[in-house]
Amino acid sequence: MGFEWTVALRFLREGGMQTLLIVAGTTIGIAVIVFITGFLGDLQRDLIKRTLGVQAHIVIRPAEEVARRLRDAPAATAALPQVQARAQRLRSVDQWQSLLPALEVAPGIRAISPIAAGPGIITRGDVNKTVSIMGIVPAPYVAVTRFNDSIVAGDLRLDPGDVLIGTDLAKDLGVGVGDKVRLATPISPGDAYQVRGIYDLGMRNLNRAYAYVGLAPAQAMHALPGGVSSIELAVDDLFGAEKLAARLRHTMPHEVESWMQANPQLLAGLNNQTVMTVLIRFFLALVVAIGVSSVLVVAVVQKTKEIGILRAMGAARGRIMRVFLFQGALIGASGALLGCAAGYTLTFVMSDILRSSDGTRLFSARLEPQLYLYTLLAAVVLGLLAAVMPARRASRLDPAQAIRI
Amino acid sequence: MSAAIIELADMRKTYNEGTAVAAEVLHGINIAVHAGEFACLIGPSGSGKSTLLNLIGLLERPTAGSYLLKGRAIQQASDDERTRARLETLGFVFQFHHLLPAFSALENVMLPGLMRDGAFTRQQRANAKQLLSAVGLADAMDKPPNELSGGMQQRVAIARALALAPDLVLADEPTGNLDTHTADEVFALMRRFNETKGTAFLLVTHDPRLAARCDRVIELRDGTIVSDAARAETA
Protein backbone atom coordinates (compact mmCIF):
# COMPACT_ATOMS: atom_id res chain seq x y z
CA MET A 1 0.00 0.00 0.00
CA GLY A 2 3.02 2.26 0.35
CA PHE A 3 3.01 3.09 -3.33
CA GLU A 4 -0.68 3.99 -3.31
CA TRP A 5 -0.47 6.20 -0.22
CA THR A 6 2.66 7.95 -1.46
CA VAL A 7 1.22 8.71 -4.88
CA ALA A 8 -2.18 9.68 -3.45
CA LEU A 9 -0.60 12.16 -1.04
CA ARG A 10 1.63 13.63 -3.72
CA PHE A 11 -1.25 14.00 -6.14
CA LEU A 12 -3.28 15.82 -3.50
CA ARG A 13 -0.36 18.07 -2.65
CA GLU A 14 0.19 18.76 -6.31
CA GLY A 15 -3.51 19.63 -6.60
CA GLY A 16 -2.81 22.78 -4.56
CA MET A 17 -5.76 25.13 -4.59
CA GLN A 18 -8.04 22.41 -5.95
CA THR A 19 -7.29 20.23 -2.93
CA LEU A 20 -7.57 23.12 -0.49
CA LEU A 21 -10.97 24.07 -1.84
CA ILE A 22 -12.45 20.60 -1.68
CA VAL A 23 -11.05 20.04 1.81
CA ALA A 24 -12.55 23.40 2.81
CA GLY A 25 -15.90 22.39 1.32
CA THR A 26 -15.79 19.03 3.06
CA THR A 27 -14.81 20.74 6.32
CA ILE A 28 -17.76 23.11 6.17
CA GLY A 29 -20.18 20.32 5.30
CA ILE A 30 -18.97 18.13 8.13
CA ALA A 31 -18.80 21.02 10.59
CA VAL A 32 -22.48 21.74 9.95
CA ILE A 33 -23.35 18.05 10.23
CA VAL A 34 -21.49 17.82 13.53
CA PHE A 35 -23.06 21.03 14.75
CA ILE A 36 -26.59 20.02 13.82
CA THR A 37 -26.19 16.59 15.32
CA GLY A 38 -24.69 17.87 18.56
CA PHE A 39 -27.07 20.79 18.71
CA LEU A 40 -30.10 18.61 18.15
CA GLY A 41 -28.98 16.07 20.73
CA ASP A 42 -28.32 18.77 23.32
CA LEU A 43 -31.47 20.65 22.46
CA GLN A 44 -33.65 17.57 22.68
CA ARG A 45 -32.11 16.44 25.91
CA ASP A 46 -32.63 19.87 27.45
CA LEU A 47 -36.10 20.16 26.04
CA ILE A 48 -37.03 16.80 27.50
CA LYS A 49 -35.48 17.73 30.79
CA ARG A 50 -37.40 20.99 30.95
CA THR A 51 -40.67 19.55 29.81
CA LEU A 52 -40.57 16.43 31.91
CA GLY A 53 -39.38 18.31 34.95
CA VAL A 54 -39.36 15.74 37.70
CA GLN A 55 -41.23 13.17 35.65
CA ALA A 56 -39.43 9.88 35.58
CA HIS A 57 -38.60 8.03 32.36
CA ILE A 58 -40.80 5.12 33.33
CA VAL A 59 -43.47 5.01 36.01
CA ILE A 60 -44.93 1.82 37.45
CA ARG A 61 -48.41 2.30 38.92
CA PRO A 62 -51.11 -0.03 40.10
CA ALA A 63 -53.25 -1.17 37.21
CA GLU A 64 -56.47 0.77 36.82
CA GLU A 65 -59.40 -0.77 38.49
CA VAL A 66 -61.96 -1.96 36.01
CA ALA A 67 -65.61 -2.55 36.61
CA ARG A 68 -66.29 -6.00 35.29
CA ARG A 69 -69.58 -7.20 33.97
CA LEU A 70 -71.10 -9.92 35.98
CA ARG A 71 -71.46 -12.17 33.01
CA ASP A 72 -70.11 -12.06 29.51
CA ALA A 73 -72.95 -11.68 27.06
CA PRO A 74 -72.64 -12.04 23.29
CA ALA A 75 -71.95 -8.71 21.69
CA ALA A 76 -75.15 -8.88 19.71
CA THR A 77 -77.28 -8.98 22.80
CA ALA A 78 -78.85 -5.57 23.21
CA ALA A 79 -80.24 -4.07 26.35
CA LEU A 80 -77.24 -4.74 28.53
CA PRO A 81 -77.07 -2.20 31.29
CA GLN A 82 -74.40 0.42 30.92
CA VAL A 83 -71.36 -0.22 33.01
CA GLN A 84 -70.05 2.78 34.82
CA ALA A 85 -66.30 3.20 34.98
CA ARG A 86 -64.88 2.91 38.45
CA ALA A 87 -63.28 5.75 40.32
CA GLN A 88 -59.56 5.16 40.72
CA ARG A 89 -58.69 4.99 44.38
CA LEU A 90 -55.26 5.77 45.63
CA ARG A 91 -53.77 2.36 46.08
CA SER A 92 -50.35 0.92 46.63
CA VAL A 93 -48.40 -0.91 43.98
CA ASP A 94 -49.11 -4.45 45.03
CA GLN A 95 -46.11 -6.30 46.46
CA TRP A 96 -43.84 -3.43 45.45
CA GLN A 97 -40.97 -4.53 47.63
CA SER A 98 -40.76 -7.79 45.76
CA LEU A 99 -40.47 -5.96 42.42
CA LEU A 100 -37.31 -4.16 43.41
CA PRO A 101 -34.77 -7.00 43.15
CA ALA A 102 -35.87 -7.79 39.60
CA LEU A 103 -35.80 -4.11 38.60
CA GLU A 104 -32.37 -3.65 40.11
CA VAL A 105 -30.84 -6.29 37.89
CA ALA A 106 -32.84 -5.48 34.77
CA PRO A 107 -30.51 -4.09 32.09
CA GLY A 108 -30.98 -0.46 31.03
CA ILE A 109 -32.42 0.79 34.32
CA ARG A 110 -30.24 3.41 35.96
CA ALA A 111 -32.15 4.18 39.11
CA ILE A 112 -35.32 3.17 40.97
CA SER A 113 -37.28 5.41 43.25
CA PRO A 114 -40.44 4.45 45.17
CA ILE A 115 -42.93 7.28 45.64
CA ALA A 116 -45.96 7.70 47.85
CA ALA A 117 -47.84 10.61 46.33
CA GLY A 118 -51.32 11.92 46.77
CA PRO A 119 -53.39 15.09 46.96
CA GLY A 120 -52.98 17.46 49.84
CA ILE A 121 -53.26 20.98 51.07
CA ILE A 122 -50.44 23.15 52.29
CA THR A 123 -51.39 25.88 54.71
CA ARG A 124 -49.72 28.84 56.25
CA GLY A 125 -51.87 31.17 58.21
CA ASP A 126 -54.90 31.99 56.07
CA VAL A 127 -53.40 30.74 52.85
CA ASN A 128 -54.29 27.28 51.57
CA LYS A 129 -52.78 25.81 48.42
CA THR A 130 -53.45 22.45 46.91
CA VAL A 131 -50.35 20.40 46.18
CA SER A 132 -49.29 16.89 45.48
CA ILE A 133 -47.65 15.61 48.59
CA MET A 134 -44.79 13.48 47.37
CA GLY A 135 -43.23 10.99 49.74
CA ILE A 136 -39.75 10.23 48.50
CA VAL A 137 -36.51 8.64 49.56
CA PRO A 138 -34.07 11.42 48.63
CA ALA A 139 -31.11 9.37 47.37
CA PRO A 140 -32.93 7.22 44.78
CA TYR A 141 -35.24 10.11 43.88
CA VAL A 142 -32.23 12.26 43.05
CA ALA A 143 -30.77 9.43 41.02
CA VAL A 144 -33.97 9.25 38.97
CA THR A 145 -34.76 12.94 38.52
CA ARG A 146 -31.53 14.86 39.30
CA PHE A 147 -33.73 16.79 41.67
CA ASN A 148 -30.70 18.01 43.61
CA ASP A 149 -29.81 20.27 40.66
CA SER A 150 -33.03 22.14 41.28
CA ILE A 151 -32.53 22.94 44.94
CA VAL A 152 -32.00 26.70 45.18
CA ALA A 153 -32.17 27.21 48.94
CA GLY A 154 -31.72 25.03 51.97
CA ASP A 155 -30.78 21.45 51.34
CA LEU A 156 -32.18 18.18 50.19
CA ARG A 157 -32.75 16.33 53.41
CA LEU A 158 -36.01 14.95 54.56
CA ASP A 159 -35.92 14.08 58.21
CA PRO A 160 -39.34 13.48 59.78
CA GLY A 161 -41.12 16.81 59.82
CA ASP A 162 -39.19 18.28 56.88
CA VAL A 163 -40.78 19.49 53.65
CA LEU A 164 -39.37 20.80 50.34
CA ILE A 165 -41.42 23.24 48.30
CA GLY A 166 -40.99 25.16 45.06
CA THR A 167 -39.94 28.80 44.76
CA ASP A 168 -43.32 30.03 43.54
CA LEU A 169 -45.22 28.19 46.24
CA ALA A 170 -42.83 29.58 48.83
CA LYS A 171 -43.55 33.06 47.50
CA ASP A 172 -47.31 32.46 47.55
CA LEU A 173 -47.11 31.30 51.12
CA GLY A 174 -44.52 33.84 52.08
CA VAL A 175 -42.19 31.29 53.63
CA GLY A 176 -38.50 30.63 53.45
CA VAL A 177 -36.17 27.92 54.65
CA GLY A 178 -36.77 27.15 58.30
CA ASP A 179 -40.37 28.42 58.35
CA LYS A 180 -43.24 26.23 59.37
CA VAL A 181 -46.13 25.17 57.17
CA ARG A 182 -48.98 22.77 57.68
CA LEU A 183 -49.64 19.79 55.45
CA ALA A 184 -53.02 18.09 55.37
CA THR A 185 -54.63 15.41 53.26
CA PRO A 186 -58.25 14.21 53.05
CA ILE A 187 -57.26 11.44 55.41
CA SER A 188 -54.97 13.21 57.81
CA PRO A 189 -56.00 16.41 59.58
CA GLY A 190 -52.54 17.86 59.24
CA ASP A 191 -49.19 18.32 60.92
CA ALA A 192 -46.65 21.07 61.12
CA TYR A 193 -43.66 20.72 58.83
CA GLN A 194 -40.52 22.78 58.56
CA VAL A 195 -39.41 24.03 55.14
CA ARG A 196 -36.04 22.39 54.72
CA GLY A 197 -35.32 23.42 51.18
CA ILE A 198 -36.73 25.22 48.15
CA TYR A 199 -36.51 23.95 44.61
CA ASP A 200 -36.84 25.59 41.21
CA LEU A 201 -37.76 23.34 38.28
CA GLY A 202 -37.79 26.22 35.80
CA MET A 203 -41.54 26.19 35.27
CA ARG A 204 -43.99 28.11 37.41
CA ASN A 205 -46.75 25.52 37.57
CA LEU A 206 -44.25 22.82 38.54
CA ASN A 207 -42.87 25.07 41.26
CA ARG A 208 -46.35 25.28 42.75
CA ALA A 209 -47.27 21.63 42.28
CA TYR A 210 -45.29 19.54 44.72
CA ALA A 211 -44.48 19.38 48.38
CA TYR A 212 -41.85 16.77 49.14
CA VAL A 213 -41.76 14.88 52.40
CA GLY A 214 -40.14 11.66 53.55
CA LEU A 215 -41.65 8.37 52.43
CA ALA A 216 -42.91 7.34 55.85
CA PRO A 217 -44.85 10.55 56.66
CA ALA A 218 -46.37 10.48 53.18
CA GLN A 219 -47.46 6.87 53.60
CA ALA A 220 -49.18 7.83 56.80
CA MET A 221 -50.84 10.93 55.29
CA HIS A 222 -52.11 9.07 52.24
CA ALA A 223 -53.20 5.99 54.16
CA LEU A 224 -50.76 3.79 52.30
CA PRO A 225 -49.18 1.96 55.19
CA GLY A 226 -45.94 0.49 53.88
CA GLY A 227 -47.15 1.08 50.35
CA VAL A 228 -46.13 3.28 47.44
CA SER A 229 -48.33 4.88 44.82
CA SER A 230 -45.73 4.43 42.10
CA ILE A 231 -42.22 3.30 41.37
CA GLU A 232 -40.25 5.64 39.16
CA LEU A 233 -37.38 4.56 36.99
CA ALA A 234 -34.59 6.33 35.18
CA VAL A 235 -33.21 4.54 32.13
CA ASP A 236 -29.86 4.67 30.37
CA ASP A 237 -31.29 5.16 26.90
CA LEU A 238 -33.85 7.93 26.97
CA PHE A 239 -35.35 7.04 23.61
CA GLY A 240 -35.40 3.33 24.43
CA ALA A 241 -37.71 3.96 27.40
CA GLU A 242 -40.84 2.77 25.64
CA LYS A 243 -39.21 -0.48 24.55
CA LEU A 244 -38.05 -1.11 28.08
CA ALA A 245 -41.49 -0.23 29.45
CA ALA A 246 -43.09 -2.70 27.04
CA ARG A 247 -40.76 -5.40 28.29
CA LEU A 248 -41.56 -4.63 31.90
CA ARG A 249 -45.28 -4.67 31.16
CA HIS A 250 -45.07 -8.37 30.39
CA THR A 251 -43.41 -9.20 33.67
CA MET A 252 -45.79 -7.49 36.12
CA PRO A 253 -49.51 -6.98 36.55
CA HIS A 254 -49.09 -3.20 36.90
CA GLU A 255 -49.41 -0.26 34.61
CA VAL A 256 -46.02 0.67 33.18
CA GLU A 257 -45.90 4.03 31.47
CA SER A 258 -42.94 5.51 29.62
CA TRP A 259 -42.38 9.24 29.26
CA MET A 260 -43.19 8.85 25.59
CA GLN A 261 -46.66 7.56 26.35
CA ALA A 262 -47.17 10.23 28.94
CA ASN A 263 -46.09 13.03 26.55
CA PRO A 264 -47.12 12.03 23.03
CA GLN A 265 -47.00 15.64 21.79
CA LEU A 266 -43.45 16.12 22.96
CA LEU A 267 -42.43 12.89 21.33
CA ALA A 268 -44.06 13.83 18.04
CA GLY A 269 -42.27 17.18 18.09
CA LEU A 270 -38.96 15.55 18.82
CA ASN A 271 -39.49 13.01 16.07
CA ASN A 272 -40.23 15.73 13.54
CA GLN A 273 -37.06 17.53 14.56
CA THR A 274 -35.09 14.34 14.19
CA VAL A 275 -36.50 13.63 10.74
CA MET A 276 -35.67 17.16 9.61
CA THR A 277 -32.09 16.98 10.77
CA VAL A 278 -31.62 13.52 9.31
CA LEU A 279 -32.74 14.93 5.96
CA ILE A 280 -30.46 17.96 6.26
CA ARG A 281 -27.51 15.79 7.21
CA PHE A 282 -28.19 13.36 4.41
CA PHE A 283 -28.27 16.07 1.76
CA LEU A 284 -25.20 17.78 3.19
CA ALA A 285 -23.33 14.49 3.02
CA LEU A 286 -24.56 14.02 -0.53
CA VAL A 287 -23.33 17.47 -1.55
CA VAL A 288 -19.95 16.80 0.04
CA ALA A 289 -19.70 13.45 -1.74
CA ILE A 290 -20.60 14.98 -5.09
CA GLY A 291 -18.00 17.69 -4.54
CA VAL A 292 -15.28 15.17 -3.76
CA SER A 293 -16.33 13.06 -6.70
CA SER A 294 -16.26 15.92 -9.18
CA VAL A 295 -12.87 17.16 -8.01
CA LEU A 296 -11.47 13.65 -8.42
CA VAL A 297 -13.02 13.27 -11.87
CA VAL A 298 -11.21 16.45 -12.89
CA ALA A 299 -8.02 15.18 -11.26
CA VAL A 300 -8.21 11.97 -13.27
CA VAL A 301 -8.47 13.96 -16.49
CA GLN A 302 -5.62 16.25 -15.44
CA LYS A 303 -3.43 13.30 -14.55
CA THR A 304 -4.23 11.10 -17.53
CA LYS A 305 -0.64 11.25 -18.76
CA GLU A 306 0.77 10.45 -15.34
CA ILE A 307 -1.64 7.57 -14.91
CA GLY A 308 -0.51 6.27 -18.31
CA ILE A 309 3.14 6.47 -17.37
CA LEU A 310 2.54 4.77 -14.03
CA ARG A 311 0.63 2.00 -15.78
CA ALA A 312 3.42 1.61 -18.35
CA MET A 313 6.04 1.53 -15.63
CA GLY A 314 4.23 -1.36 -14.00
CA ALA A 315 1.42 -0.09 -11.76
CA ALA A 316 -1.49 -2.53 -12.00
CA ARG A 317 -5.06 -1.32 -12.47
CA GLY A 318 -5.90 -2.07 -8.84
CA ARG A 319 -3.10 0.17 -7.66
CA ILE A 320 -4.22 3.10 -9.80
CA MET A 321 -7.73 2.54 -8.47
CA ARG A 322 -6.51 2.63 -4.90
CA VAL A 323 -4.46 5.77 -5.53
CA PHE A 324 -7.70 7.61 -6.26
CA LEU A 325 -9.77 5.84 -3.59
CA PHE A 326 -7.18 6.86 -1.02
CA GLN A 327 -7.35 10.45 -2.22
CA GLY A 328 -11.10 10.37 -1.55
CA ALA A 329 -10.51 8.86 1.88
CA LEU A 330 -7.82 11.43 2.68
CA ILE A 331 -10.07 14.32 1.67
CA GLY A 332 -12.85 12.83 3.78
CA ALA A 333 -10.59 12.28 6.78
CA SER A 334 -8.95 15.71 6.69
CA GLY A 335 -12.33 17.37 6.13
CA ALA A 336 -13.70 15.40 9.08
CA LEU A 337 -10.84 16.33 11.42
CA LEU A 338 -11.12 20.01 10.59
CA GLY A 339 -14.92 19.82 10.42
CA CYS A 340 -15.18 18.20 13.86
CA ALA A 341 -12.99 20.91 15.34
CA ALA A 342 -15.03 23.63 13.63
CA GLY A 343 -18.35 21.98 14.50
CA TYR A 344 -17.26 21.63 18.12
CA THR A 345 -16.33 25.31 18.29
CA LEU A 346 -19.55 26.30 16.57
CA THR A 347 -21.60 24.26 19.05
CA PHE A 348 -20.02 26.03 22.01
CA VAL A 349 -20.29 29.48 20.47
CA MET A 350 -23.93 28.94 19.54
CA SER A 351 -24.69 27.51 22.97
CA ASP A 352 -23.46 30.80 24.37
CA ILE A 353 -25.38 32.95 21.87
CA LEU A 354 -28.69 31.10 21.67
CA ARG A 355 -30.60 31.86 24.83
CA SER A 356 -34.24 31.60 25.66
CA SER A 357 -36.23 34.61 26.81
CA ASP A 358 -35.28 34.18 30.45
CA GLY A 359 -31.57 34.32 29.61
CA THR A 360 -30.82 30.66 30.20
CA ARG A 361 -29.07 28.72 27.51
CA LEU A 362 -31.34 27.11 24.96
CA PHE A 363 -29.11 24.08 25.07
CA SER A 364 -25.93 23.20 26.86
CA ALA A 365 -23.13 21.97 24.64
CA ARG A 366 -21.59 18.65 25.48
CA LEU A 367 -18.56 16.96 24.03
CA GLU A 368 -19.49 13.53 22.79
CA PRO A 369 -16.41 11.63 21.62
CA GLN A 370 -18.64 9.05 19.98
CA LEU A 371 -20.20 11.61 17.68
CA TYR A 372 -16.78 12.73 16.49
CA LEU A 373 -15.51 9.20 16.09
CA TYR A 374 -18.51 8.16 14.02
CA THR A 375 -18.27 11.33 11.96
CA LEU A 376 -14.65 10.59 11.16
CA LEU A 377 -15.44 7.02 10.15
CA ALA A 378 -18.45 8.09 8.11
CA ALA A 379 -16.43 10.80 6.37
CA VAL A 380 -13.74 8.33 5.36
CA VAL A 381 -16.36 5.94 4.01
CA LEU A 382 -18.09 8.84 2.26
CA GLY A 383 -14.78 9.91 0.68
CA LEU A 384 -14.11 6.35 -0.46
CA LEU A 385 -17.56 6.02 -1.98
CA ALA A 386 -17.27 9.38 -3.69
CA ALA A 387 -13.95 8.26 -5.17
CA VAL A 388 -15.23 4.97 -6.56
CA MET A 389 -16.39 6.36 -9.88
CA PRO A 390 -13.30 8.51 -10.60
CA ALA A 391 -11.02 5.70 -9.41
CA ARG A 392 -12.64 3.22 -11.78
CA ARG A 393 -12.19 5.66 -14.61
CA ALA A 394 -8.54 6.12 -13.77
CA SER A 395 -7.93 2.39 -13.55
CA ARG A 396 -9.58 1.77 -16.91
CA LEU A 397 -7.49 4.26 -18.84
CA ASP A 398 -5.66 2.61 -21.70
CA PRO A 399 -1.98 3.29 -20.97
CA ALA A 400 -1.02 3.39 -24.63
CA GLN A 401 -3.59 6.10 -25.29
CA ALA A 402 -2.98 7.95 -22.05
CA ILE A 403 0.71 8.37 -22.84
CA ARG A 404 0.06 9.68 -26.33
CA ILE A 405 -1.91 12.62 -24.97
CA MET B 1 23.82 -15.59 -29.86
CA SER B 2 22.37 -14.99 -26.40
CA ALA B 3 18.81 -15.80 -25.35
CA ALA B 4 16.00 -13.78 -26.87
CA ILE B 5 14.33 -11.34 -24.51
CA ILE B 6 11.42 -10.91 -26.85
CA GLU B 7 10.33 -13.07 -29.70
CA LEU B 8 7.45 -12.01 -31.94
CA ALA B 9 6.06 -14.37 -34.57
CA ASP B 10 3.60 -13.35 -37.25
CA MET B 11 2.25 -10.57 -35.06
CA ARG B 12 -0.70 -8.65 -36.47
CA LYS B 13 -2.60 -5.69 -35.19
CA THR B 14 -5.94 -4.54 -36.50
CA TYR B 15 -7.62 -1.44 -35.15
CA ASN B 16 -11.40 -1.20 -35.04
CA GLU B 17 -11.59 -4.90 -35.67
CA GLY B 18 -14.94 -6.15 -36.94
CA THR B 19 -16.15 -2.73 -38.00
CA ALA B 20 -16.37 -1.13 -41.42
CA VAL B 21 -13.27 0.96 -40.72
CA ALA B 22 -11.12 -2.00 -39.63
CA ALA B 23 -7.51 -1.38 -40.53
CA GLU B 24 -4.66 -3.81 -40.16
CA VAL B 25 -1.61 -1.73 -39.28
CA LEU B 26 0.86 -4.55 -38.73
CA HIS B 27 0.91 -7.45 -41.15
CA GLY B 28 2.74 -10.35 -39.60
CA ILE B 29 5.82 -9.07 -37.80
CA ASN B 30 8.64 -11.48 -36.96
CA ILE B 31 11.25 -10.04 -34.70
CA ALA B 32 13.51 -11.09 -31.85
CA VAL B 33 15.61 -8.92 -29.59
CA HIS B 34 18.42 -10.52 -27.62
CA ALA B 35 20.18 -9.57 -24.46
CA GLY B 36 22.66 -6.77 -24.90
CA GLU B 37 21.41 -5.65 -28.30
CA PHE B 38 21.18 -2.00 -29.27
CA ALA B 39 18.61 -1.84 -32.02
CA CYS B 40 16.57 0.88 -33.60
CA LEU B 41 13.27 0.86 -35.39
CA ILE B 42 12.95 3.30 -38.26
CA GLY B 43 10.29 4.03 -40.80
CA PRO B 44 8.10 6.83 -42.05
CA SER B 45 5.18 8.17 -40.06
CA GLY B 46 2.24 5.80 -40.08
CA SER B 47 4.40 2.77 -40.74
CA GLY B 48 3.32 1.21 -37.43
CA LYS B 49 6.46 1.88 -35.39
CA SER B 50 4.68 3.14 -32.32
CA THR B 51 2.08 0.40 -32.49
CA LEU B 52 4.82 -2.20 -32.67
CA LEU B 53 6.61 -0.61 -29.73
CA ASN B 54 3.38 -0.59 -27.72
CA LEU B 55 2.83 -4.28 -28.53
CA ILE B 56 6.35 -5.14 -27.49
CA GLY B 57 5.89 -2.99 -24.39
CA LEU B 58 2.74 -4.93 -23.46
CA LEU B 59 0.69 -1.74 -23.58
CA GLU B 60 -1.51 -3.16 -26.32
CA ARG B 61 -2.52 -6.65 -27.27
CA PRO B 62 -1.92 -8.05 -30.74
CA THR B 63 -4.83 -9.21 -32.86
CA ALA B 64 -2.94 -12.32 -33.90
CA GLY B 65 0.48 -13.86 -33.57
CA SER B 66 2.59 -15.05 -30.70
CA TYR B 67 4.74 -13.12 -28.27
CA LEU B 68 7.34 -14.79 -26.08
CA LEU B 69 8.79 -12.58 -23.35
CA LYS B 70 11.91 -14.32 -22.02
CA GLY B 71 10.49 -17.56 -23.39
CA ARG B 72 7.07 -17.13 -21.84
CA ALA B 73 3.90 -16.66 -23.89
CA ILE B 74 2.55 -13.36 -22.67
CA GLN B 75 -0.10 -12.18 -25.11
CA GLN B 76 -2.91 -14.06 -23.39
CA ALA B 77 -1.79 -13.26 -19.85
CA SER B 78 -4.02 -11.20 -17.57
CA ASP B 79 -3.60 -7.48 -17.36
CA ASP B 80 -2.01 -7.78 -13.92
CA GLU B 81 0.52 -10.34 -15.14
CA ARG B 82 1.44 -8.19 -18.09
CA THR B 83 1.78 -5.18 -15.80
CA ARG B 84 4.06 -7.17 -13.55
CA ALA B 85 6.13 -8.28 -16.55
CA ARG B 86 6.50 -4.62 -17.57
CA LEU B 87 7.72 -3.71 -14.12
CA GLU B 88 10.23 -6.52 -13.91
CA THR B 89 11.49 -6.88 -17.47
CA LEU B 90 10.97 -3.66 -19.37
CA GLY B 91 11.92 -0.03 -19.07
CA PHE B 92 10.25 2.82 -20.93
CA VAL B 93 11.53 6.14 -22.21
CA PHE B 94 9.02 8.32 -24.00
CA GLN B 95 9.42 11.23 -26.32
CA PHE B 96 7.98 13.77 -23.92
CA HIS B 97 9.90 12.63 -20.83
CA HIS B 98 6.77 11.92 -18.83
CA LEU B 99 8.26 12.43 -15.44
CA LEU B 100 5.79 12.80 -12.59
CA PRO B 101 5.80 16.48 -11.63
CA ALA B 102 4.75 15.71 -8.06
CA PHE B 103 8.02 13.89 -7.42
CA SER B 104 11.61 15.14 -7.42
CA ALA B 105 14.09 13.82 -9.98
CA LEU B 106 15.44 11.38 -7.42
CA GLU B 107 11.97 10.20 -6.43
CA ASN B 108 11.02 9.74 -10.06
CA VAL B 109 13.93 7.35 -10.41
CA MET B 110 12.85 5.61 -7.20
CA LEU B 111 9.25 5.14 -8.38
CA PRO B 112 9.75 1.73 -10.01
CA GLY B 113 11.35 0.54 -6.78
CA LEU B 114 8.43 1.96 -4.80
CA MET B 115 6.10 -0.04 -7.01
CA ARG B 116 8.08 -3.21 -6.53
CA ASP B 117 8.80 -2.90 -2.79
CA GLY B 118 5.78 -0.91 -1.61
CA ALA B 119 7.96 1.69 0.12
CA PHE B 120 10.86 4.01 -0.54
CA THR B 121 13.95 2.17 0.71
CA ARG B 122 17.52 3.20 1.37
CA GLN B 123 18.69 0.76 -1.27
CA GLN B 124 16.46 2.38 -3.89
CA ARG B 125 17.78 5.76 -2.90
CA ALA B 126 21.39 4.65 -3.24
CA ASN B 127 20.66 3.01 -6.57
CA ALA B 128 18.79 6.07 -7.86
CA LYS B 129 21.58 8.40 -6.77
CA GLN B 130 24.09 6.24 -8.56
CA LEU B 131 22.03 6.27 -11.74
CA LEU B 132 21.46 10.02 -11.63
CA SER B 133 25.16 10.59 -11.08
CA ALA B 134 25.83 8.35 -14.05
CA VAL B 135 23.59 10.54 -16.23
CA GLY B 136 25.33 13.64 -14.91
CA LEU B 137 22.58 14.94 -12.67
CA ALA B 138 24.22 14.52 -9.29
CA ASP B 139 23.51 18.19 -8.53
CA ALA B 140 19.88 18.24 -9.65
CA MET B 141 18.53 15.21 -7.79
CA ASP B 142 16.14 17.01 -5.48
CA LYS B 143 14.72 19.36 -8.08
CA PRO B 144 11.22 18.87 -9.38
CA PRO B 145 11.03 17.99 -13.09
CA ASN B 146 9.71 21.41 -14.11
CA GLU B 147 12.97 22.98 -13.00
CA LEU B 148 14.96 20.74 -15.32
CA SER B 149 15.72 21.33 -18.99
CA GLY B 150 14.35 18.97 -21.67
CA GLY B 151 17.65 17.13 -21.94
CA MET B 152 17.93 16.79 -18.19
CA GLN B 153 14.39 15.48 -17.94
CA GLN B 154 15.11 12.89 -20.58
CA ARG B 155 18.22 11.83 -18.73
CA VAL B 156 16.12 11.40 -15.57
CA ALA B 157 13.66 9.33 -17.63
CA ILE B 158 16.50 7.10 -18.79
CA ALA B 159 17.74 6.69 -15.24
CA ARG B 160 14.20 5.79 -14.21
CA ALA B 161 13.86 3.24 -17.01
CA LEU B 162 17.01 1.59 -15.72
CA ALA B 163 16.10 1.70 -12.05
CA LEU B 164 15.11 -1.94 -11.72
CA ALA B 165 17.81 -3.14 -14.14
CA PRO B 166 15.38 -4.25 -16.87
CA ASP B 167 16.34 -6.65 -19.63
CA LEU B 168 15.11 -4.32 -22.34
CA VAL B 169 14.51 -0.60 -22.53
CA LEU B 170 11.95 0.58 -25.07
CA ALA B 171 12.44 4.17 -26.14
CA ASP B 172 9.91 5.96 -28.34
CA GLU B 173 11.71 8.85 -30.04
CA PRO B 174 13.74 9.57 -26.93
CA THR B 175 15.54 12.44 -28.62
CA GLY B 176 12.55 13.58 -30.66
CA ASN B 177 12.22 17.01 -29.16
CA LEU B 178 15.81 17.71 -28.17
CA ASP B 179 18.34 19.81 -30.04
CA THR B 180 21.05 17.94 -31.91
CA HIS B 181 23.71 18.43 -29.28
CA THR B 182 21.49 17.30 -26.40
CA ALA B 183 20.15 14.46 -28.53
CA ASP B 184 23.68 13.21 -29.06
CA GLU B 185 24.35 13.34 -25.34
CA VAL B 186 21.21 11.42 -24.48
CA PHE B 187 21.93 8.87 -27.17
CA ALA B 188 25.48 8.44 -25.93
CA LEU B 189 24.12 7.84 -22.46
CA MET B 190 21.91 4.99 -23.60
CA ARG B 191 24.76 3.57 -25.60
CA ARG B 192 26.94 3.66 -22.52
CA PHE B 193 24.38 1.87 -20.34
CA ASN B 194 24.07 -0.71 -23.12
CA GLU B 195 27.76 -1.32 -23.00
CA THR B 196 28.35 -1.14 -19.25
CA LYS B 197 25.21 -2.87 -17.98
CA GLY B 198 24.39 -5.03 -20.97
CA THR B 199 20.85 -3.71 -21.08
CA ALA B 200 19.24 -4.22 -24.46
CA PHE B 201 17.69 -1.12 -26.08
CA LEU B 202 15.08 -0.81 -28.79
CA LEU B 203 14.67 2.77 -29.96
CA VAL B 204 12.17 4.22 -32.33
CA THR B 205 13.71 7.14 -34.13
CA HIS B 206 13.27 9.43 -37.08
CA ASP B 207 16.83 10.61 -36.95
CA PRO B 208 19.01 8.82 -39.57
CA ARG B 209 22.13 10.09 -37.82
CA LEU B 210 21.23 8.21 -34.66
CA ALA B 211 20.03 5.15 -36.59
CA ALA B 212 23.42 4.96 -38.22
CA ARG B 213 25.00 4.60 -34.81
CA CYS B 214 22.87 1.60 -33.71
CA ASP B 215 24.04 -2.00 -33.96
CA ARG B 216 20.94 -3.10 -35.72
CA VAL B 217 18.44 -1.22 -37.81
CA ILE B 218 14.94 -2.55 -38.33
CA GLU B 219 13.01 -0.72 -41.02
CA LEU B 220 9.26 -0.79 -40.99
CA ARG B 221 7.10 0.31 -43.91
CA ASP B 222 3.34 0.05 -44.15
CA GLY B 223 3.17 -2.44 -41.32
CA THR B 224 5.81 -4.80 -42.68
CA ILE B 225 9.49 -5.16 -41.87
CA VAL B 226 11.33 -4.34 -45.06
CA SER B 227 14.83 -4.67 -43.74
CA ASP B 228 16.45 -5.90 -40.54
CA ALA B 229 20.20 -5.62 -40.70
CA ALA B 230 22.97 -5.78 -38.17
CA ARG B 231 25.56 -3.16 -38.91
CA ALA B 232 29.20 -4.16 -39.05
CA GLU B 233 30.87 -3.38 -35.71
CA THR B 234 33.60 -1.44 -37.45
CA ALA B 235 31.40 1.00 -39.26
Interface residues (C-beta under 8 A of the other chain):
Chain A: M1 G2 F3 T6 V7 R10 F11 R13 E14 K305 E306 G308 I309 L310 R311 A312 M313 G314 A315 A316 R317 G318 R319 D398 P399 A400 I403
Chain B: N54 G57 L59 E60 D79 D80 T83 R84 R86 L87 E88 F92 F94 H98 L100 P101 A102 F103 L111 P112 L114 M115 R116 D117 G118 A119 F120 R160
